[in-house]
Amino acid sequence: MNQQNPHMDYWDAQWRGYKRNASSFCETHPFLINSQGVWEILVNKAQGMSFWEYPLPNLEIIIFSTFVIWRLFDFTCSKIGLRVPRFTYMMIAGVILGQTCYVNNKSWLHNIFFPDDGRPKVAETLGAFGFLLYWFLKGVTMEAGTGLRMGKKAGVIGFTTMFAPLICGNFLFRWRKRGNISVLITEYRLIIFMQSISAFTSIDTLLRDLKIKHSEFGRIALAGSMVTDMLAFIVTFLNAMHYEKYDGLLQTIFSCLFFAFMIFVMRPAMYWVIKQTPEGRPVKDFYIYLILALACLSFKYFVAIHSYGPAGSFVFGLAVPNGYPLGSAFVQKFESFNLGALFPLFGSLTMMQVDVPWLLKECGNLIRMEGQLYEVVSFILFVNATKFIASTIAAYSFKMPLRDSFALALVLNNKGVFELAYFAYAVETKKVRPGVFTIVAAIILLNSIFIPMALELVHDPTKRFKSYRKRNLAILKDGAELQSLVCIYKPDNITSMINLLEAFNPSKDSPMACSVLHLIALVGQATPTFISHQLQKPELGSISCSDNVITSFRRFQQKIYQYTSLDIFTSVSMTKHMHEDICWLALSKSMTLILLPFHRTWSVDRSTVISNDDKLRIININVLRRSPCSVGIFIYRKPIVELHGLLSPSRPLRICLIFNGGKDDKEALAITNRLRLTETRISLTIIRFTPTFSEMKNEEMEGTFQMVSLEETVSNVVKEKDESVTYIDKAISDGSETSKILRAMGNDYDLFIVGRSSGLGTEATSGLSEWTEFEELGPIGDLLASHEFPSRASVLVVKKQEYIHHTKSQKRRSKRCM
């Protein structure tokens, strides 16, 4: 059979533009970059070369033509609402240019793109460098610990996604091998391997272009792909040791030494570079270009040990800490140029080698279920179907909704830049024939077109910051650490937020992990930045915009440093994107509670409003809609804890919790109980508004009302029965009575805590909802925060996390409630 002939000529159907015995990337002497223009034609006449035959004009024509075509597709599809990864357009541009040049082998277009001589392949060389740089930048932007933080879910999904198709594909291959096959054994093995993995670079490109990368769904998909990548490295090394014996063992040893060098030498060196960079200052160009040169050397190292060269650059990129200042410096300097000029050359020139006429001729054999095209297509469809089913089952078993499980399976089945590059590399190393490459490249192109379309149908991108896990205070056990994110918009917010944190009084039984995010509006043409003040120190003599925030919160931490961990960040971005920074940080740090300052600021005597910033209000509203955890909006009128946290025994902290039984009220109850865990000098009043007797009688007739005492309702949270807790039930008939009761007790408390949806749709808020000024506070919260409310007490409005439910379990819960 053909696959057993070791002396077959792989290049009988050679790639166009490459001579049989010439180097793919060569240099001619003398090396003339460009023509002499019209003088060359006048002097040499017919003997002169055409201008496009010179390297520089030839390169410019190729760059310009590929750029125009793929950008035209990108612009057109974006206008009609079709979201497809940009690399797909680059591949389409290559197919179009390739078939245009294929029409006439003697045309000037053919001589530009496929010169059948020994001219240097400048465009191909730059495209290869663009792919190397692309892989390095993907490693830089990848957070190596994501897969580990996702825990068992990512491990099981990644393992199942890879090994289910790998095993099933091998069974089908062994069954087919008993008969006559037209595909080589090495080609079968490579197809099985490449279809089984979910390459991080391809998945990351898809999620980024679809703008769902920074989401819980995106994090699970990326974590799963990272697991498959790690498993792929292991399988590759085991395969090398099995088939190549001694050479494979040496390759594995040298690769492991490289990984160890990255972890124990290069990674600490990168952090040393960061520490040498003053806060707010860019990384020195010397370090940038030194690291880039080392990335190229990593590529050469992997080539030298007979491994896949770009993997060396990718692994080296993982050693670079992502984010500001080092990782973002590489992205800002090289990504736009690479994606705009160099990387499209790789995608387009690779797809130019696709032989579409031969592929169309083979379609007849596909219909008759025979031939090479049928054999490859049917095999890939079987492996992908196995992978899709395995991914869906694995995701659904972890209580992901069925639609999101389908969407995750689609994402993990996506193929793109890595698969195309590796098959092109396999052709160059004579492991795959150009005909099989044509089939696989066409399938990769169709895959990258239709999977994003299917993803649009099953996945809702508006829920990108929503979490699949519960992240709220109601599920926290006693003694569990409270993960909170405190947002600071302006200097006035510092005192109020520290005062609120002091009220939580962190202790051994109630520890707190506090992250502080100082948000600064982007001015002019400045570049958005995200600074971690744990990694960088300010330059001596310099003044930082966040100095007040850093100094104040670190002074707060010093009082209770044993029980509080503190991380401080500064985000400089446009106001319309600030809510994304807040939600992204809360998601990535697995926060339980986000604390937001109210957009209004009161005077020193807390009697008049001196600032009312509607832009900050919009930020708060957007955070409430998209938050991955619970949210609290703090309206600060007076200090909750006087004298820097020291309460007088004769003057306890007086808190009023308005509890009407909604989900937000339960979260407000959990926060109130957290305040009581370690602070005994708190006087707590829990008030509930119930319908009057006539309303109760009507509801009893309908069988929908059950009267349970307030003390019994909250007993599962407020377990201690002492004199410091007072329970009040107030019978009301409409919202006007609710307003009168609250106004009468307005000056009796230091802090009101209420759920955002408290009393919504009941008699307690009837008439109030129509007059609500700030919907983000809810009707009762709006009443307490209004300028007319006769109180100087502060208010905390709480909204419980809205996580994505598992459909099946949700139905079970609803049945139990019935």
N, C-alpha and C positions, 0 to 999 in steps of 0.2 A: 504493500500500500504506500501511498505518497508520503504519509507521515513518518514512515520508517526509513526513508531514503536520506541519509545524512549528507549526500553529495548534491542534493538538488540545488538549483540556482534560484535563490530567493529574489533575484533582481531581474528575472525574465520580464516581469511587469514592474519595471523600476519607477521610482517617483520622478515626475516630470521636473526638468530643470537641473538634474544631476547627471553628470557623465559617469559611465560605468567605472572607469579607473581613475577618476579625479577626486580630489579631496572635497568634501562637502563645504568646508569653510577654508578657503585658500586665499593666497595673496599673489598678485601678479607684479612683476617688475618690468619697466618702471611703473610706479603706482601713481596714476593721474586721477585726481579727485573729480575734476570737472573739465568740460571742453573749453576751447578758446573762443567759442562763440562763432560769429560770422566769419572771422579771419581764418578759422580752420577750414571752412567750406571753400573760401576763395583761394587759399594756398594749396590745399590737398585735393580739392574737388571731389571726384568720385572715391578717392582713397580715404577720405576723412570719415571718422566714426560719427554716428548719430549721437545727439546730445544725451539721449536716454541710456546710452550704453556706458556712460561714465558713472562711477559709483554714487556720487552725491546727487545728481539729478535723478538717477534711478531710485535712490532711497526716498527722495522727496516725493516723487510721483506715487510710490507705493504707500507711504504714510498718508499722503493727502487722500488718495482714492479710498483706502480702507476707512479712514476717519469719516469722510463724507457719507459713505454708504451706511456704516453702522450707526452714526449719529442721526441720519435721516430715518432709519427704522426706529430708533429710540424715541425720537421726537414724535413720529406719527403714532406709534403705539401708546405713548403716554397721553396723547390728546384724545384717543378713543377709549382710554381707561384700561388698556391691556398692560398689566405689569409682568414683565419678563426680565430675568437677569440680563445685565448688559453683555455678558460674555456670549449669550445666545445671539445677539445682534452681530457681534464680531464674527461668529461662526457663519452666520448667514451671508455676511459680506464676503467672506472667503469663498463660499460656494458660488456666489454670483460672479465674482471675479474669475474664479477658476473655470467656470463653464463658458464665460465670455471669451477667455483666451483659448479655450479648447476648440472653438468654432473653426479657427484657421491657425494651423501651426506655423505659418509663415508671416503672420501679421505682426505689426510693431508692438501690439499689446502682448502677444506671446513672447516676444523678445525682451520685453520689460520684466514680466513676472516669471517666465520660465526660460531664461537664456541657456541654450544648449552648448555652452562653452565653459571655459575655466575661469570665468569672471568671479571675483570674490562675492560671497553671499553675505553682503553687509546687512541687508534687511533681516535675513534669517538669524544672523548673529545677534542683532539688537533685539529681535523678538525672543530669542532664547534667554538673553540677559534680562529682558522684561519679565519673563516667567520666573526666573531665579529671584528677582527683586520682589515679585508678587508673592512668592512663597515665603520669602523672608519676612515681609510685612505682615502676612497672615500669622506667622509665628509670634511676631511682636504684639499684635492686637489680641492674641489668644491668651486667656487667663488659664494658666496650667492647672490651677486648683479647682476649677469649676466642676469637673467630673467627680472629684473626691468629695466636694461639698454637697453635691446632689445625692450622694450616698447610694443606698441599695437600688433605688429606682433607676438611676442612670446605668449602674452596672448590669442589672438584669435586662433592661431594654437593649443596651449595646451588645451584650453577650448573645441574647436571643436573635437580635437582628442580623448578626454576622454568622453564627454557627448553624442556625436552621437552614438558610439557603446553601451554606457551604457543604453541609452533610447531604442534603437532598440533591444538590447539583452533582456531587460526586457519585451518588447512586445512579442518577440518570446517565452520567458519562460512562460509567462502567458497563451499564446495560447497552448503551450504543456502541461501545468499543467492540462488542462481540460481532457486530456486522461490519459492513463497509461504510466508512465515514470519509468525508472529503475535507474535514477540518483536522489540522495537526493536533497531536496530543498536547504539545506546549501551548497551542492556541486555546484548547479546551481548558487547560489548567488556569491560564491567565484570565479567561472569561469568567470562570467560576469565582476566582479570587476577587476580581475587580467588581463583579456584580454583587458580591456578598458584603463588601465593606461599604461604609458610608463616610466618604472622605470629608474631613473637617473643612477643608478649603472650599469644596463644592457646596456643602451645607451652609457654611458661613456666607458665601457669596449670595446664595439664594435668599437667605433670611435678611441679609442686609439690603439687598435690592428691593425686597418686598416690604422693608421697614418693619419687621417683626422680630428683629434680632434681640432687642432689649425688652424681653418679655419673659414671663414664666415658661410659656410654651417654647420660645426660642432657646432659653437656657437648658431645658430638658433635651431638645433636639441637638444642641451643640454638645452637651455633656454625653449624650448617647453616641454621637459621632466620634468624640474624643476616645471613648472606650473602644470603639471599633478600630480606631487608628492604633491604639496601644496593642490591641490583640493582633492587628495586622502586622505590626513590627515583630511580635513574637512568632506568629505563623511563618513569616518570611525567613526569620533566622532558623527556625526548626526545619523548614523546607530546604534551606541552603545546606544545613548540616546533613540532612538525609540524602539529598541528591548529589551534592558536590563534595561530600566527605570532608577531607582535610581543608580544602579551600573554603568551604562553607563555615567550618569551625573557626578558621582565622578571621573570616569576615565578621562573625558574631563577636569574637573577642575584641577586635578593633572597634566595632560599633559600641560595645558596652563601655570600653575605655573612653570613647568620645562622649557618651552620655554622662559618665561620671565626671569628666572634666568640665562639662557644661554646668552640672549641679554644684560641684564643690569648689570650682575655681571661677568660672565666668559669671555665674549668678551673683556671688558676693562682690565680684569686681564691678558689676553693673550698679549695685547699690552703693558702692564706694563712689562711683561717678556721680550718682544722684546727690549724695551727701556733700560732694565738692561743689555742687551747683547751688548758689544762693537762692533763697526763696523768691519766686517771681522773676528770676532771670533765666534765659535760655541756656541749654547745654552748649558747651564750647564745640565749635565745628571740628576741632581736632579729634574729640572723642567720637563724634558722629561718623566721620569718614574712616576712622580707625576701626570702628565696629563694623561698618559696611565692608571694609577690606577683609576683615576676619570672616564675615559671612561668605564672601567669595572663596576664601581659603577652605571653609567648611565644605563647600560644594566640591572643590578639587579633592579634598580628603576622601569624601564618599566615592568619588569616581575612582580614586586610586585603590580603594579596597573592593572595587567591582560591585558597588552598590548604586542605588539611584541617587544621582548627584544632588538634585534639588531638595531631597530629604535632609541633607546636611545643613543647608541654609535655613530650612524650616525649624529644625531642632535648635539651631543657634538662635533663631528668632525667639524661641520659647525662653531662652535664658535672659532676654531683655525684659525688664518689668514693664507691663503695659500701663498705659495712662500717662499722666503728666508727672515729670517733665521729659523723661527719656523716650518712652514709647511714642508719645504724641509728637515729639520732635521728628522722628522718622516718618510718621504719617504725614505731617505738614510739609516736610521737605520733598518727599519722593512720591507719595501716592498719586497726587493729581497728575504729575508729569508722566508717571508710569502708566496709569490707566488711560491717559489721553493720547500718548504717542507710542510707547514701546510695547506694552502688553497687547494692544489690538493687533500688532504685527504677528505675534505668536498665534493668536486664535485664527486670524484670517489666513495666514500662509500655511498653517497646518491643514485647514479645511480645503484649501485649494487643491490638495492632493486627493480629494475624494473624486472617484471616477463615476460620475453620475450616469453617463451613457451605459457603462457596463452594468451598473446597478439596475437601470431600467430594463435591460435585456434579461437580467436574472429574475425579474418579477414574474415572468412566465413560468419559470421553474418553481417559484414560490406558490403559485396557484395550484400547480400539479403536486405540491408537497414533496419536492425533491430538490437536490442541488445544494450548493454551499450557502446560498441566501436563506433557504428554508431551514437548513440545519442550525445556522447561527441564530436566526430570529426566534425560532421555536424554543431553542435552549435558553436564550436570554429571557423570554417571556415566562418560561417555567420557573427559573430561578427568581425572577422579580416577583412573581405571584406568591411564591413560597415566602419570600422576604416580607411582602406586604401583609400577609396573613399573620406571620409570626410577630411582626412589629405591632400590629393592631391588638392582638391578644395580650402581648406583654404590657402595652400601655393601658389597656382597659382593666387589666388585673390590678393595676395600681390606682384604680378609682378615677382615672381620667374620663371625662365624658366621651361617649362613643364618637361624636363628630370630631372631637379633638384627637381621639385615637386614630381615626382615619387620616386626619391631617398630618399627624406625626409620622404615620407610615408612609404617606406620600413624600414628605420631606426627606426621610431616610432612604427612600428609593431614588432620590434625585441624583442625576449624573451630570458632570460638567467638566470644569477645567482640568482637574487632576486626572480623571479617567482618560480624557482625550490626550493629555500630555504623556501619560504612561504608555498608552498604545502606540503613540508616535515614537516614543523611546524604544519600544519593543520592535518596531519595524526597523529602526536604525541598527539595533543589535541583532537583527535577523532571527527574532523569535516569533514574529508574526508577519504574514505576507500582506502586501498592499491591498489585495482583494478583501481579506478579512478586516483590515483596518477600515476600508471604505464602508463596509456593512456596520461595523461597530460605531464609527463616527456618525453615520446617518442616524442610528438609534439614539446616540447621545444627544444629537441635535433635536430630534423629535421629543425625547424625554424632557429636555430643558425648555421646550415650548409648552407642552401639554400639562406637565405637573404643576407649574404655577397657575395655569387656568383652573385645574381641578382644585387646587388649594384655595383659590378665591371663593369657590362654591361652598366649601365645608368649614373654613376657618373664619372666625370673626376677629379682624385686627383691632377693633375698638377695645377689646378686653386684653390688650397685650400686657398690661401691668397687673392684671388679676392673678391671684395665686390659686393653685390647686390644693394648698394646705391651709389649715386654720392658723391665722396669725392674729390673735387678739388676747386680751387679758383674761377673758372668761375661762380660757383653757389652761392658763398658767397655774401650776401647782404652788402650794405654799413653799416659800424658800427658793423658787425659781427666779432666775435673773430676768429683769425687765429690760428688753431691748427697745430703746427709744431713740427717735430722731428729732432733734430740736432745730427748728428753722429760725434764722435771724434775717430779717429784711433790712432793718435800720438800727442804729444805736439804741433807740428807745426800747427795742425789744429785749435787750440784754438783761436789764434788771428784772423785768416781768418774768422771763423764762427761768432765770436762776431762782427767783422767788417760788415759782411753781415746783421746780425740782427739789428745793429745800423742803417743801411741804411733803414730798414723798419720803423724805428722811431715810435714805438708803442705810441698810444695816446688814448684819450677818444673816438675818432671817429674810431680808428683803433687798438683795443686791441689785445694782442697776448698771447696765452698759449703755452709756450715753454717747451718741454721735451728734455733733453740732455742725450744721451746714450754714455757712454765711453766704447768702446770695447777693451778688453785686450785678447791677444792670450793665450790659455791654454798651460802651459809648463809642460812637464813630466807627472806624473800620478795624477796631482791635479784634484780636483772635480769641474765640471762646477758650477758656482754660479751666481746669479742675485741679486744685492744689490739695495735697494731703500734707498737713502740717506735722504729721508724725515722721515723714521721711525727709522733709526739707527744713532747713533752718534759715532764718533771714540773714542777709548779708550785714556785717557789722556796720553800724551807722545808718542803715536803711530804715525806712518807715513803711510798714505794710498796712494795707487797707483793713486787715483783719486783726490788727494789734489789740484793739480794745476787746474784741471777742475772745481772742486767745488768752489774754491776761485775766479777764474776768472769770471765765469758765475754769481756768487752771487754778485760780484762787479758790473757787468753789470746790474743786476736786481735792485740794489740799486738806480741807476740813474733814472729809470722809473718804480719804484715798483708799482705805482698806476695803471698802465695799462698793467703789465706783470706778469703772474704767471709762476713760474719756478719749474720744477721737474727734479731731477738729478738721473740717474741710472748708475750702472756699471755692465757690463756683461763680465764674464770671461768664454770663451768657445773656442772650436776649430775653427780655421779660416774657415773651410768649412761649419760650421754651423752658422756663424755670421749673414749671410743674413736672416736666419730664426728668429734670435732674433730681428733683426730690423723690419721685416715684422710683426712678432707677436705683438710687442709692438705698432706699428702703428695701427694694427687692433684692439687690445684691448682698446686702448686709443682714437679710432675714429679720427685719425689724418687726416689733409687735405693735408699736404705737408711734404715730407721727404727731408732734405738737406744733401747731401753727399759730402765730400771733394774729390777732384780729387786725383788719386794715384800718381801723380807727384808733387814734391816740387821744387820750384825755389830758387835760391840764394837770398841774401839780396838785391842785386841790380836788382833782377828779370830778369836777362839776361841769366842765364844758369840753366840747370836742375841738381840738386844735389841729388835727390832721385827719384827712379822709382820702386815702389813695385807692381809687377804683382799680388800678392795675394789680395791686396786691390782692384785692378781693377776687379778681378773675383767677389769679394763681390759686387761691384757696379753693375756689369752686372746682377748678380743674383737678386739683389733688383729691378732693372728695369723690369725684367721678371715677378716677383711675387708680386710686391708692391700692397697693397690695396688702395693706394691713389696716388696723383701726386708726382713726384720726380724731384729734382733739383740737378745737379752735378755742384759744384762750383770750377772753376779753378782760384786760387788766385795768382795774379802777383804783385799787388800793393794795398794799402789801398783804399777802395771805399770812406770811410768817413774819412777825415783827422782830426787830433787833437781831437780824442775821440768824434766824432759826431758833432763837431762844424764846420759848413761850413761858408766860407767867403762869404758875400753878393756879392762881385765882382767875386767870383770864385764858381759858382754853380756846383752841381754834374752833370756830363755829361753822359747820358745813351743813348745807341743806341739799339733800338729794331729792329731786322730783322724779318719782318712779310710777309710771303708768303701765308697765308690763311689756313694752315693746322690746325688740331686739337691741335697739340702741340704748334703751334704759337698762337692760341687763349688763351691757358693757360699761355704762356709767356706774352701775352698782359695783362691778368688779374693780374699777378704778378707785371708788370710794373705799372699798374694803382694803385695797392696797395701801391707801393712806393710813388706815387704822392699824395695819399690821405691827408697826413698831412705834407709833406715836399714840401714847395713851391719853395725852392731854387734848383730845378731840371730842367735841360735843357734836354728835350727828343727829340730824332730824331727817327722817324719810317721810315724805308726804305723797299721798296718792289722791287723785281726783276721781271720784266715782259718780255714776249717774244718780239722780235723785230717785226717790221711791217710785214715782210714777213711771220714770224711764225704765227702772229695774223691772217693774211689773210687766210692762210691754215686752221687754226682752225675755222675761221668763215665760211668757205666753208663747213666744216663738221658739223657746228651747235653746237659746243661744247664750244665756247669761248664767254664770255660776259665781257666787260671791264667796271669795276666800279671803281670810284676814290678811292684812298687809304683812304682819309679822311672820305668818306661815309662808307667804309668798317668797320672802327674801331670806328665809331661814337657812337655805342651802348655801348661801354665801356669807351672810352676817350670822355667824354661829354663836357668837358670844352674847349672852343675855345680860346686859348690865344697864346701869342707870344713864350711861352716856349716850344711849341710842333711844330716840323717841320716835314712835310711829304715829302718824296722823292720817286719818281718812277724812277727806272733805267731800261732801255730797254737793254736786253742782248740776245745773241744768243747761248751761251754755258757757261759751268762752268769756263772757263779760264777768261772770262770777269768779272764774279762774284768775282773771286779771285783778279783781278786787282783793282776793285772798293774798296773792303774791305781793301786791303793792303794800298791803297792811303789814306784812312781815319782812319787807325789803331791808330794813335797817337792823334786823335781828341777827344777821349772819355775815361772815367774812367771805364765804365762797358758796356759790350755787353751782351744782353739777346737774346736768340734764342731758338726756339723749336727744339727738337731732330730730328723730321722728316721734318723740314722746307725745302721746295723746293725739296723734294725727288720725283724723277720721272719726274721732269720738266727740262726745259733748264737751270735753275739756278744752277743745280748740275750735269748736264751732263759732264762727264769727271772727276768730282771730286770724285764721289762714288768709282771709280776704284782705287783711290789713298788714300782712307780713312785708317788711321792707327788705330784709336780708334772708332769702330763702335758704341759704347755706346753713343758717342757724336753726331752722325749723320754727314753728309758730311760738312755742314757749321760750325757746332760746332768743328769738328776736324780741320778744316782750322784755326779757330780762336785760338785754343789751341796748334797748332803746334809750334815747336821750331823755325821754320823759319819765323813765322808771325812777322812782324816788329812793335810790339806793346807791351807795358807793362800793358795794360788794363786787368782787370779781366773779366772772362766770366762765365755766368750762363746759363747752358743748361737745358731746361725744358722738361719733358715728362708728358703728361696728363694721368690721371688715366684711366685704362682699366677695367671698371666694367662689370659685367655679365648682359647682356640685357634680358629683357622680350621679348620672341619671338614674341608675338602678337603685342605688341606696337612697336617693331622694324620694323615689316612689315608695320605698319601704317605710321611710319616716312618715310620709303623709298618710299611709295606711294605718300606722300605729296611732297617729294623732286622731284619726277618725274612730 
